[in-house]
Amino acid sequence: MNILIFNMSSYSEWTKKDIPNRNRHVLFELLKRPDVEKIVSVDFMPFTKKRALRMYMEDFFHGDGEVISKTAFDVLRKVNKKLYIYTSVRSALFSEDAFYAHLKKRLEKIDMNTFVLWSYFPYYVGYFDYFSSAQKKVFDTVDDWSKHPNFSEKKEQLEANYKTIDKKADVVFTVSEKLKDIYPSNNNVHWIPNGVDFDHFQKKIDKEDEVIKRLKEIKEPRVAYVGIIQKRVDFELVARVARMNPRVSFVFFGPLWPDAEDEKVRSLDNVHLLGPVRYGMLPKALSLCSVGMIPHVVDAFTDTMNPLKMYDYLATGLPVVTTSVAGVGKYSDVVTEATSTEAFSSAVQHAILYSKNEHMQDKRREVAKKCSWNRTVNAMMSVIKDT
């Protein structure tokens, strides 16, 4: 099987910046499979000149692999015998069709004439028509972008695009059960939750980077949040809980987005925004914490999510305290949902008190072990082959 995959990230974000997401994990699992012959991984299709410039500076001159073909606007690289990376800025500078036309030429150059089309990218959906001869057309739904606050100006376009996906995809996967609702007409929609690289979180990491050094300077016990820090983080809740627990340190690992309401916690001595932590260092960072938290706002957007961080916390053996976001109820025996500030604070206190309980640590790891990315991708491929 050959696969043409449209990504929600650039390959360099995964390899050079070590940023994980479902898209990355699925791609890397696909590369391990003997039934997958060749993958052309299409970097995030830019829709603004700003993003196109960033890709141009980061990926055109410093991308991974051997250059197979290159113009002023696109480049195809061969990373290994299975993996090719295609980067183009034509969608932002010219048109969506111009992007596909040049991509098609690159596919012909490497004799990839038959393939499964697999997408994570709902901003453009013209690939369904342009590559209509694909053996199968697959869409994996990570979030509902039409409800994402950063895409509010494109809400109507995204809603229309999801209708196109509903109509034209042969297979649709969703990370949460609620996401199935945006595909009312498609009869082949499957809820396949996120997974975890379990072995990664069992690693003993001796080296330290600046983030780890800063973390060690923060007093224990430490309650951790990992991920993009944006509006979905309920900093009002965090502020209230932090004030109720002045001897507990609340630490945030992740890039800070402009819409984050972090000003609500900036004056608190026991809340620390440490910046991004590399995925390779994440097991070390979490091993130095007592609890993993998910203080997300409960709204239409978070109702469609399935937090990767929950699986990462469990794989490390950490107790998890969360607001009532989608997908966590399935793991109620190892995850504590809190529906109020008082409940969240109480759950944090209880989790800290029993964080060293080896029986519960083992139980959490066992749950995570059953959610491996290998199992996730096996389930996906089984559906695709049966379609």
Beta strands, then each sheet from edge to edge (+ up, - down):
strand 1: 2-6
strand 2: 38-42
strand 3: 66-70
strand 4: 74-78
strand 5: 83-88
strand 6: 116-119
strand 7: 136-141
strand 8: 171-174
strand 9: 189-191
strand 10: 222-226
strand 11: 249-253
strand 12: 271-275
strand 13: 291-294
strand 14: 320-322
strand 15: 335-337
sheet 1: 3+ 4- 5+ 2+ 1+ 6+ 7+ 8+ 9+
sheet 2: 12+ 11+ 10+ 13+ 14+ 15+
end
